[in-house]
Amino acid sequence: MSVVPARAKIVIIGGGVGGTSVAYHLAELGEKDVVLLDRNELTSGSTFHSAGLVGQLRADPTLTLMNMHSVELYRKLQSTDTPPSWRECGSIKLASTPERMQEIRRQIGWAKSFGLDLHEISPQEAQNLFPLIDLEGVVGACYMASDGQVDPSQLAMALAAGARKNGVQIYTHTRVLEIKTKNGRVSSVVTDKGEIECDIVVNCGGMYAPQIGRMVDVRIPIVPMSHQYLITDNFMDADAPLLPSLRDPDNLIYFRQEVSGLLMGGYERKSQAWSADYNSIDDIPANFNSMLLPDDWDRFYDIAEASQKRVPKMAEVGIKSFINGPEGFTPDNEFCLGETKVGGFYVAAGFCAHGIAGAGGIGKVVAEWIVAGEPTMDLWHMDIKRFGASYESPNFTLKRITENYEEYYDIHYPGEERKSARPKLTSPVYEWHKAHGAVFGEKASWERVNYYENTMGDETKRPQGWLGKNWSSAVQVEHHATRNAAGLFDESSFAKAQISGDRAGEFLNYVCANNVVKGVGKTVYTQALNSKAGIESDYTVTQTDINEFMIITGTAFATHDFGWLEKMRRELSFDGVEISNITRDLACFGVMGPNSRSILQSLTTTDLSHSAFPFMTSQEIEIAGIQVRATRITYVGELGWEIYSSIEDGLNLWKIIIDAGQDFGLIACGYRAIESLRLEKGYRAWAGEINTETNPYEAGLGFAVALKKENFHGKLACMDAKEKLKRKLVAIVFDDITSTPFGSEPIRINNEVMGRIKTGGQGYTINKAIAYAYLPIQVCEPGTNVEVELFGHWASGVITNEPLFDPSNERIRA
Ligand SMILES: Cc1cc2nc3c(=O)[nH]c(=O)nc-3n(C[C@H](O)[C@H](O)[C@H](O)COP(=O)(O)OP(=O)(O)OC[C@H]3O[C@@H](n4cnc5c(N)ncnc54)[C@H](O)[C@@H]3O)c2cc1C
């Protein structure tokens, strides 16, 4: 007889901190019909052997807010009758290099915008707080009093107790063997104790999550990595106040007090995957419950040596225990959260050795996501849909994870590029780019040209601080060529989809906020909104036939944006609508700039005049005998066309356009120039200025919302958002082009911190630094002076009317 219930609305798989926290928060949101299953005891995966450090400030604002929620929750749980041993001992981060000190100052700056109590302390003050450290090489430090430590197993037990109290049923020693689906949605979970029919399954399997994902053919790119720490014998006064946690990232080590000894761990430069390699996906033994891996002292040697330099006592005290535990890591060190391509199948796993710090926040956002059916915060960086098809490959996945693990504690400067597993996806023009001085960047495993190192611009415009690290003056040359003559951009990596079927137009007009059915040959810029009017996607739709449309979106957004369309189609029962990802079928080249018409006209008999080929229209034409689709559109604020050809014709077409452009000042340009040009023109970027948390009206995109349409997804919320505008995206310019913000810096108006920068960069035509930020509506008036903290000093900027360049759109409508 089955001991599990025959039905539950929500089944959570996994009873580590992840699963118990999701259960706790679901119950708090009033979800009563929830079952949690674990194949062994609770906390028998990675949770039981965690070091338990809880730090809040991370490189990502959303993650910081999530960790702040964790601390608030752990504090609250401490006063229940199942306390998790939360100890608010504070934390110190040491800078052992000047660059690290810059990073610390930057973090102190943006901690202000969260109201976090992070402040700079001198090396001596750090030593007063943690007397065991040697100050050799320490440049400075920071201290956060509200960070702490927790007992990981007790935390999971406390969360489970809270969940149980609110109705969640927990079954241990119950292994999930199979997950069944019906019409693209989960329908039941089969366990060794019986089958549970359900609407939603949450995969909180930690490092086992990929195994569980495979039950429904969902690839979850997580690999168990060995992670090690040791605990010394007790040697300190047991009655003295608890030491703060200590991180010394330049030496790859961390410490916390354990009873009256020390716990010390770190991130080895030579990592070790477990139960997976470059040729095969993870294969964790079925009996790997509450188990550890054998000690690997060889790999830990450098960490141990570094610890003795920073804390000389480490060379004297004995070692009580050594832990080598596997933990699930993702290819970019961010969590793997959200609904997958299978309806109702959620994942919350891959916590990359910060799952204890993150658990409270993870449980909250995932529970909210499940209840609302869409994320309630901007969770793009953690969304499983950020991973494209390349992560099907174990080789690609492990190379990326290895690189990340080994650079975990390194400073990551803006514009830094991944080094491993490249090149993966290339355009047909890749070899030409290489031969012509291209410096490549990588996006969603595509090689894309950042810039060509042929002609250099004005070196005095190099931004101060971090943004200057990976900067090139060549970008100015490409920027000016596009504004003054013409630039040719290889945009073949754009994500492209074809939507077809009798009801394709009806479907798209419901999903999109703008009216996208305007007749064959019309191109429309639109957003797809969620039910709260948050922007789920931002793309263009071209009607290519009566019942056929082409969607073009950003390189990194294929899985996310087309996944949203799939979900909408499934949930709204638009059964006959076909959604095909055609990204790799077509090359795309942007010919942009005042001379673009003359260049293309010299290659085609089609009339390209403004009246014959207006802005936001698209035609199938021939260019030098090659069949292409040409769409008159721009992302740089200039007259221009995007030309789509077959992959086979791509290289030939590129060379033909380059040759034809020689007399018109055309040069090949890269993505960094696009970024500078679009910032000047105020064109929004999804995951930049806009995301699921922002609505079109506050983002200045009200012009792309067709409120006159009878209905579209999110319409009611959109009307409400228009009425009750509380904040607005504003452009801020800085006269000193080298005072360049790049994101998350705090903004002060009349000495009060009012917000933080979303995106920033340089505009070479207006010769100013540019930033965009959401600010309360009452302080958004153009002309308002603001200050932005850049590495410890406040730079002066001014809120300025948008767009900063060509406000009457004369150039694009030429
Ligand atoms: C050595 C080490 C030190 C760490 N230190 C820190 C730290 O200081 N701070 C920090 O924030 N984080 C730290 N972490 C990370 C943290 O421990 C993890 O991120 C976290 O515990 C992961 O929790 P989880 O719930 O995702 O996974 P797990 O704890 O692994 O839980 C997954 C559960 O799923 C169950 N399960 C799997 N398959 C099935 C199935 N088919 N059916 C039913 N149940 C199943 C398993 O039994 C398991 O209990 C550390 C990790 C390690 C390894």
PDBQT file of the ligand as one rigid body, heavy atoms in Angstrom, charges set to zero:
ROOT
HETATM    1  C1  LIG A 901      32.345  21.753   1.729  1.00  0.00    +0.000 C 
HETATM    2  C2  LIG A 901      31.217  22.725   1.499  1.00  0.00    +0.000 A 
HETATM    3  C3  LIG A 901      31.196  23.926   2.196  1.00  0.00    +0.000 A 
HETATM    4  C4  LIG A 901      30.154  24.829   1.995  1.00  0.00    +0.000 A 
HETATM    5  N1  LIG A 901      30.138  26.008   2.682  1.00  0.00    +0.000 NA
HETATM    6  C5  LIG A 901      29.159  26.900   2.483  1.00  0.00    +0.000 A 
HETATM    7  C6  LIG A 901      29.107  28.115   3.214  1.00  0.00    +0.000 A 
HETATM    8  O1  LIG A 901      29.962  28.402   4.039  1.00  0.00    +0.000 OA
HETATM    9  N2  LIG A 901      28.092  28.979   2.968  1.00  0.00    +0.000 N 
HETATM   10  C7  LIG A 901      27.132  28.717   2.056  1.00  0.00    +0.000 A 
HETATM   11  O2  LIG A 901      26.258  29.552   1.867  1.00  0.00    +0.000 OA
HETATM   12  N3  LIG A 901      27.127  27.551   1.370  1.00  0.00    +0.000 NA
HETATM   13  C8  LIG A 901      28.109  26.638   1.567  1.00  0.00    +0.000 A 
HETATM   14  N4  LIG A 901      28.113  25.462   0.880  1.00  0.00    +0.000 N 
HETATM   15  C9  LIG A 901      27.037  25.192  -0.065  1.00  0.00    +0.000 C 
HETATM   16  C10 LIG A 901      25.773  24.639   0.563  1.00  0.00    +0.000 C 
HETATM   17  O3  LIG A 901      26.060  23.649   1.477  1.00  0.00    +0.000 OA
HETATM   18  C11 LIG A 901      24.878  24.103  -0.540  1.00  0.00    +0.000 C 
HETATM   19  O4  LIG A 901      24.700  25.099  -1.519  1.00  0.00    +0.000 OA
HETATM   20  C12 LIG A 901      23.504  23.690  -0.060  1.00  0.00    +0.000 C 
HETATM   21  O5  LIG A 901      23.595  22.877   1.063  1.00  0.00    +0.000 OA
HETATM   22  C13 LIG A 901      22.763  22.958  -1.168  1.00  0.00    +0.000 C 
HETATM   23  O6  LIG A 901      21.480  22.658  -0.702  1.00  0.00    +0.000 OA
HETATM   24  P1  LIG A 901      20.412  21.954  -1.631  1.00  0.00    +0.000 P 
HETATM   25  O7  LIG A 901      19.166  21.872  -0.856  1.00  0.00    +0.000 OA
HETATM   26  O8  LIG A 901      20.385  22.575  -2.953  1.00  0.00    +0.000 OA
HETATM   27  O9  LIG A 901      21.014  20.492  -1.910  1.00  0.00    +0.000 OA
HETATM   28  P2  LIG A 901      21.222  19.237  -0.974  1.00  0.00    +0.000 P 
HETATM   29  O10 LIG A 901      21.530  19.600   0.405  1.00  0.00    +0.000 OA
HETATM   30  O11 LIG A 901      22.225  18.380  -1.672  1.00  0.00    +0.000 OA
HETATM   31  O12 LIG A 901      19.811  18.538  -0.984  1.00  0.00    +0.000 OA
HETATM   32  C14 LIG A 901      19.363  17.771  -2.081  1.00  0.00    +0.000 C 
HETATM   33  C15 LIG A 901      18.500  16.663  -1.525  1.00  0.00    +0.000 C 
HETATM   34  O13 LIG A 901      17.838  16.016  -2.591  1.00  0.00    +0.000 OA
HETATM   35  C16 LIG A 901      17.654  14.666  -2.242  1.00  0.00    +0.000 C 
HETATM   36  N5  LIG A 901      17.400  13.877  -3.456  1.00  0.00    +0.000 N 
HETATM   37  C17 LIG A 901      18.205  13.736  -4.518  1.00  0.00    +0.000 A 
HETATM   38  N6  LIG A 901      17.650  12.919  -5.434  1.00  0.00    +0.000 NA
HETATM   39  C18 LIG A 901      16.437  12.538  -4.964  1.00  0.00    +0.000 A 
HETATM   40  C19 LIG A 901      15.397  11.711  -5.448  1.00  0.00    +0.000 A 
HETATM   41  N7  LIG A 901      15.487  11.105  -6.628  1.00  0.00    +0.000 N 
HETATM   42  N8  LIG A 901      14.305  11.577  -4.688  1.00  0.00    +0.000 NA
HETATM   43  C20 LIG A 901      14.187  12.174  -3.501  1.00  0.00    +0.000 A 
HETATM   44  N9  LIG A 901      15.165  12.975  -2.984  1.00  0.00    +0.000 NA
HETATM   45  C21 LIG A 901      16.269  13.167  -3.708  1.00  0.00    +0.000 A 
HETATM   46  C22 LIG A 901      18.969  14.302  -1.562  1.00  0.00    +0.000 C 
HETATM   47  O14 LIG A 901      18.850  13.190  -0.719  1.00  0.00    +0.000 OA
HETATM   48  C23 LIG A 901      19.297  15.581  -0.812  1.00  0.00    +0.000 C 
HETATM   49  O15 LIG A 901      18.917  15.542   0.530  1.00  0.00    +0.000 OA
HETATM   50  C24 LIG A 901      29.136  24.522   1.074  1.00  0.00    +0.000 A 
HETATM   51  C25 LIG A 901      29.155  23.309   0.387  1.00  0.00    +0.000 A 
HETATM   52  C26 LIG A 901      30.187  22.410   0.579  1.00  0.00    +0.000 A 
HETATM   53  C27 LIG A 901      30.207  21.126  -0.165  1.00  0.00    +0.000 C 
ENDROOT
TORSDOF 0
